[in-house]
Amino acid sequence: IGALLAPLVTGTIGETTGYHWGFLSAGVAMIIGLVQYRGTGHWLGDAGLAAQASSPAERRRSWRLLTAGLVALGAVTLAGLLGMMHPDPVQLANATGGAMAALAVLFFGKVIFFGDLRGPEKKRVVVIALFFISSAVFWAGYEQAGTTLNLFARDDTNRSFLGSWFPSGQHPVSWYQAPQAVFILTFAPVFAWIWTRLGARGRDPSAGAKFGFGLVLLGVSFGVMLLAAHIVIRSGGTVLPWWLIGAYLLQTLGELCLSPIGLSNVTGLAPSRYAGQMMGTWYLGIAMGDLAAGLMGSESATVTAMHTQFLHMMLAGVAAGLVMLAISRTVYRWMTDTAA
């Protein structure tokens, strides 16, 4: 609800007032969430209460890593405050992306080859790695709502609807950050109902297939934007908002196929002693996708550049989705393999 109201309020009553309302609504939402959790937590039973025991050696190693990380962060922060570092934002982003990718490769390699796992556990970790890659590709496209697609809304979309309400004669660009929230609130119950009904009939698609559907929908959404950018280039004008809204609808449907499915499956597939770290890799994949979306947005100053980005994301999304659909049966076998 906050994601729905924030762009509408910010665009209508101004950024400063909108931010104030945003902070207030976030605080109220957190209080409501805490009250709801305390009131209904008994339904969870013992879930989440029993922590995985760790050895003294593991605890010492964790503290050493935390200390080293804090020291490194403090050193970089201090160097920046003293003016000793002047990093280029794009170079810093590229370096960060490379570091995150290297970290993911090292982590999965260590767990698979040196993690003392049985055969079925190794297969499930490989599945998590596949979900990690799919997640990074998906969020690289989805999070362009705040970068490339937002620039398209600003420069190449006809915003005359209700334009008389505003001095510029156009409604605010920030309004286009609201459709995804509308679609989430609208279709999340529908998807939950569909998966439940299909599951009751033994026809619920596997997690790999749902990932495939999500990625294909993402690719198709950028196919829609590719056509919109082509029209802008050919006509030299703007296009109606329905192109953007249609793309956001497809992306949201893709998110409902992929995001909740991936989150729940990572927790279920991860070996117990690596569960927390595996959840971290899921969010690492999201972070890599977000970073890629920002970098692509920085290269999309013109509609011609956007046209190229849309083409690349369409091909990447559809190709990754078709691969996941093709291997979904194998992925399902690896997820359910219980052989000794």
Long-range contacts (C-beta under 8 A, 24 or more apart in sequence): 1-29, 1-181, 1-185, 2-26, 2-29, 3-177, 3-178, 3-180, 3-181, 3-184, 4-178, 4-181, 4-182, 4-185, 5-178, 6-177, 7-172, 7-174, 7-175, 7-176, 7-177, 7-178, 8-174, 8-175, 8-178, 10-172, 10-174, 11-171, 11-172, 11-173, 11-174, 11-175, 12-172, 52-272, 52-273, 52-275, 52-276, 90-295, 90-298, 93-291, 93-294, 93-295, 94-295, 96-291, 97-288, 97-291, 97-292, 97-295, 100-284, 100-287, 100-288, 100-291, 101-288, 103-284, 104-132, 104-281, 104-284, 104-285, 104-288, 107-277, 107-281, 108-132, 108-281, 111-271, 111-274, 111-277, 115-271, 115-274, 117-271, 118-340, 119-337, 119-339, 120-334, 120-337, 120-338, 120-339, 121-271, 123-334, 123-335, 123-337, 124-269, 124-270, 124-271, 124-334, 124-335, 124-337, 125-269, 125-270, 125-271, 125-274, 125-278, 126-334, 127-208, 127-265, 127-269, 127-331, 127-334, 127-335, 128-266, 128-269, 128-270, 128-278, 128-281, 128-282, 130-208, 130-324, 130-327, 130-331, 131-207, 131-211, 131-262, 131-265, 131-266, 131-282, 131-285, 132-281, 132-282, 132-284, 132-285, 133-285, 133-320, 134-211, 134-214, 134-215, 134-258, 134-262, 134-320, 134-324, 135-258, 135-262, 135-282, 135-285, 135-286, 135-289, 136-285, 136-286, 136-288, 136-289, 136-292, 137-215, 137-218, 137-289, 137-316, 137-317, 137-320, 138-214, 138-215, 138-218, 138-254, 138-255, 138-258, 138-289, 138-317, 139-285, 139-286, 139-288, 139-289, 139-290, 139-292, 139-293, 140-288, 140-289, 140-290, 140-292, 140-293, 140-296, 140-313, 140-316, 141-218, 141-219, 141-221, 141-222, 141-251, 141-289, 141-293, 141-313, 141-316, 141-317, 142-218, 142-251, 142-254, 142-255, 142-289, 142-293, 143-289, 143-290, 143-293, 143-294, 144-293, 144-296, 144-297, 144-309, 144-313, 145-176, 145-177, 145-180, 145-248, 145-251, 146-177, 146-293, 146-297, 147-293, 147-294, 147-296, 147-297, 147-298, 147-300, 148-293, 148-296, 148-297, 148-300, 148-306, 148-309, 148-310, 149-176, 149-225, 149-244, 149-247, 149-248, 150-176, 150-177, 150-297, 151-297, 151-300, 151-301, 151-306, 152-225, 152-228, 152-229, 152-244, 152-303, 152-306, 153-241, 153-244, 155-303, 156-228, 156-229, 156-232, 156-238, 156-239, 156-303, 156-306, 157-238, 157-239, 157-240, 157-241, 157-243, 157-244, 158-238, 158-239, 158-240, 158-241, 159-241, 161-241, 176-241, 176-244, 176-245, 176-248, 179-244, 179-245, 179-248, 179-249, 179-252, 180-248, 180-251, 180-252, 180-255, 183-248, 183-249, 183-252, 183-253, 184-252, 184-255, 184-256, 187-252, 187-253, 187-256, 188-256, 191-256, 191-257, 205-328, 206-328, 206-329, 206-331, 206-332, 206-335, 207-261, 207-262, 207-265, 207-331, 207-332, 207-335, 208-324, 208-325, 208-327, 208-328, 208-329, 208-330, 208-331, 208-332, 208-335, 209-324, 209-325, 209-328, 210-257, 210-258, 210-261, 211-257, 211-258, 211-261, 211-262, 211-321, 211-324, 211-328, 212-321, 212-322, 212-323, 212-324, 212-325, 212-326, 212-328, 213-254, 213-257, 213-258, 213-321, 213-325, 214-254, 214-255, 214-256, 214-257, 214-258, 214-259, 214-261, 214-321, 215-254, 215-258, 215-317, 215-318, 215-320, 215-321, 215-324, 216-254, 216-317, 216-318, 216-321, 216-322, 216-325, 217-250, 217-251, 217-253, 217-254, 217-257, 217-317, 217-321, 218-250, 218-251, 218-254, 218-313, 218-317, 218-321, 219-313, 219-314, 219-315, 219-316, 219-317, 219-318, 219-319, 219-320, 219-321, 220-250, 220-314, 220-317, 220-318, 221-246, 221-247, 221-248, 221-249, 221-250, 221-251, 221-254, 221-317, 222-247, 222-310, 222-311, 222-313, 222-314, 222-317, 223-310, 223-314, 223-318, 224-250, 225-306, 225-310, 226-307, 226-310, 226-311, 226-314, 229-303, 229-306, 229-307, 229-310, 230-307, 232-303, 233-303, 233-304, 233-307, 265-335, 269-335
